[in-house]
Amino acid sequence: MPLTQLIDDSATMPLLRHMMLAIEIDNNALKPTQRAMPMPSANQVLIKVVAAGVNRPDVMQRRGLYPPLPGASDIPGLEVAGTIQALGDNVSHLRQGDAVCALVTGGGYAEYCLASAVHCLPIPENLSFIQAAALPETFFTVWSNVFDRAQLQAGETLLVHGGSSGIGTTAIQLAKAFSAKVIVTAGSAQKCEFCLQLGADAAINYKEQDFVEAVKQLTDNKGVDIILDMIGGDYVPRNLACMADEARLVQIALQRGIKAEISLLPIMLKRLTLTGSTLRARDDVFKAAIAAELSKKVWPLLASGQIKPVIDSTFALSDAAQAHQLMESSRHIGKIILTV
Ligand SMILES: NC(=O)c1ccc[n+]([C@@H]2O[C@H](COP(=O)([O-])OP(=O)(O)OC[C@H]3O[C@@H](n4cnc5c(N)ncnc54)[C@H](OP(=O)(O)O)[C@@H]3O)[C@@H](O)[C@H]2O)c1
């Protein structure tokens, strides 16, 4: 139903105008507040949120290191699952009441959230709203970086730093589903064991072992074909040291620093590619194309149960601050989800 039609219906007017619970950032703290429920513009939908994913970029936003894009909501939250409450003009492929999950540019930590209609995906069969809320941010990020940008091929070896993270647990499962070999790094024996159970071929406890030496041993000195790196800093020269000929390094975060000193020689000698990206800043058309690819190539794997999101824990929306504390402690494995 177009929004204009919904507005004309007096029975729905109070609903459209009501206030909603949202979590706002106030001086590096997360605080429950009341906000006016947003209204969808053309090509947008309003989602009644059931669950919202927590991601490391939200933590950086709270700390003031990752400000919202111009025009985006100042409320944190990059992914939600729920039901369509209202449709903006020009939205024809979705209906009021449809259960969806969506990648959003902000606003996820709230009872209602706007999404671009083309960034919504159906909730895969047999998945709950909580599981569905764990999908968009990591699946869009891993797909666009590992499969599109770095062109992972069956039989190649992928090294994932931070294998137990939300991103890492997604990367392990997707790479294995497409017949690649996966090596991960993680910071404890328990995390390494979890990654192995999830399908990783090898796991390196980076606090006890030098990952460069370990990768060389695991690959008979050949090195890996792709590295998905969320660490940066002094990991960059070490990454170059354990990359195979024609390998690709994809930088998606810089937890150990934005600067690195490297020798350019291995790039020439091994014909390496250094690349990277950030998802949030990409335009609507790019994200819609990723959504379409995921729908075709990955959603059937979720529906069949071949892969499923790893949920560490859930918190009530009003306890979002505790969810951030857990993420900053790095005790979690997989995703942290807020429920509404
Ligand atoms: N570029 C993009 O578009 C994009 C999109 C989404 C997320 N990201 C980034 O991807 C990363 C993961 O996000 P997330 O939401 O999945 O967060 P998360 O679950 O909190 O993951 C962070 C992970 O980093 C690991 N880690 C920290 N230092 C490490 C080191 N030296 N070696 C190996 N692992 C290390 C931590 O595990 P240990 O306890 O094992 O250290 C933890 O699992 C974040 O840095 C985030 O900013 C980027």
The ligand as a MOL file (V3000), in Angstrom:
LIG
                    3D

  0  0  0     0  0            999 V3000
M  V30 BEGIN CTAB
M  V30 COUNTS 48 52 0 0 0
M  V30 BEGIN ATOM
M  V30 1 N 34.6890 -2.0670 5.6830 0
M  V30 2 C 33.4390 -2.3720 5.9420 0
M  V30 3 O 32.5630 -2.1490 5.1370 0
M  V30 4 C 33.0910 -3.0110 7.2690 0
M  V30 5 C 31.7730 -3.4060 7.5210 0
M  V30 6 C 31.4950 -4.0220 8.7440 0
M  V30 7 C 32.5080 -4.2260 9.6720 0
M  V30 8 N 33.7590 -3.8000 9.3750 0 CHG=1
M  V30 9 C 34.8650 -4.0140 10.3340 0
M  V30 10 O 35.0680 -5.4050 10.4730 0
M  V30 11 C 35.5240 -5.6840 11.7900 0
M  V30 12 C 34.6490 -6.7490 12.4010 0
M  V30 13 O 33.3760 -6.2060 12.6620 0
M  V30 14 P 32.3510 -6.9750 13.6000 0
M  V30 15 O 31.1390 -6.1450 13.6640 0
M  V30 16 O 32.2810 -8.3810 13.1570 0 CHG=-1
M  V30 17 O 33.1010 -6.8140 15.0050 0
M  V30 18 P 33.5620 -7.8140 16.1450 0
M  V30 19 O 32.6910 -9.0230 16.1760 0
M  V30 20 O 33.6780 -7.0340 17.3860 0
M  V30 21 O 35.0140 -8.2260 15.6580 0
M  V30 22 C 36.2250 -7.6340 15.9660 0
M  V30 23 C 37.2200 -8.7810 16.0230 0
M  V30 24 O 38.5650 -8.3290 15.8990 0
M  V30 25 C 39.3340 -9.3500 16.4870 0
M  V30 26 N 40.7150 -8.8980 16.6660 0
M  V30 27 C 41.1530 -7.7980 17.3230 0
M  V30 28 N 42.5090 -7.7320 17.2290 0
M  V30 29 C 42.9040 -8.7920 16.4670 0
M  V30 30 C 44.1630 -9.2460 15.9830 0
M  V30 31 N 45.2890 -8.6150 16.2720 0
M  V30 32 N 44.1940 -10.3560 15.1900 0
M  V30 33 C 43.0670 -11.0060 14.8790 0
M  V30 34 N 41.8350 -10.6110 15.3200 0
M  V30 35 C 41.7600 -9.5260 16.1010 0
M  V30 36 C 38.6000 -9.6520 17.7800 0
M  V30 37 O 38.8350 -10.9710 18.1680 0
M  V30 38 P 39.9770 -11.4610 19.1760 0
M  V30 39 O 39.3960 -11.5400 20.5310 0
M  V30 40 O 40.2810 -12.7830 18.6220 0
M  V30 41 O 41.0970 -10.4840 19.1090 0
M  V30 42 C 37.1450 -9.5850 17.3020 0
M  V30 43 O 36.6630 -10.8700 16.9570 0
M  V30 44 C 35.4860 -4.3750 12.5740 0
M  V30 45 O 36.7970 -3.8590 12.6430 0
M  V30 46 C 34.5830 -3.4950 11.7290 0
M  V30 47 O 34.8880 -2.1290 11.8570 0
M  V30 48 C 34.0840 -3.2080 8.2100 0
M  V30 END ATOM
M  V30 BEGIN BOND
M  V30 1 1 1 2
M  V30 2 2 2 3
M  V30 3 1 2 4
M  V30 4 1 4 5
M  V30 5 2 4 48
M  V30 6 2 5 6
M  V30 7 1 6 7
M  V30 8 2 7 8
M  V30 9 1 8 9
M  V30 10 1 8 48
M  V30 11 1 9 10
M  V30 12 1 9 46
M  V30 13 1 10 11
M  V30 14 1 11 12
M  V30 15 1 11 44
M  V30 16 1 12 13
M  V30 17 1 13 14
M  V30 18 2 14 15
M  V30 19 1 14 16
M  V30 20 1 14 17
M  V30 21 1 17 18
M  V30 22 2 18 19
M  V30 23 1 18 20
M  V30 24 1 18 21
M  V30 25 1 21 22
M  V30 26 1 22 23
M  V30 27 1 23 24
M  V30 28 1 23 42
M  V30 29 1 24 25
M  V30 30 1 25 26
M  V30 31 1 25 36
M  V30 32 1 26 27
M  V30 33 1 26 35
M  V30 34 2 27 28
M  V30 35 1 28 29
M  V30 36 1 29 30
M  V30 37 2 29 35
M  V30 38 1 30 31
M  V30 39 2 30 32
M  V30 40 1 32 33
M  V30 41 2 33 34
M  V30 42 1 34 35
M  V30 43 1 36 37
M  V30 44 1 36 42
M  V30 45 1 37 38
M  V30 46 2 38 39
M  V30 47 1 38 40
M  V30 48 1 38 41
M  V30 49 1 42 43
M  V30 50 1 44 45
M  V30 51 1 44 46
M  V30 52 1 46 47
M  V30 END BOND
M  V30 END CTAB
M  END
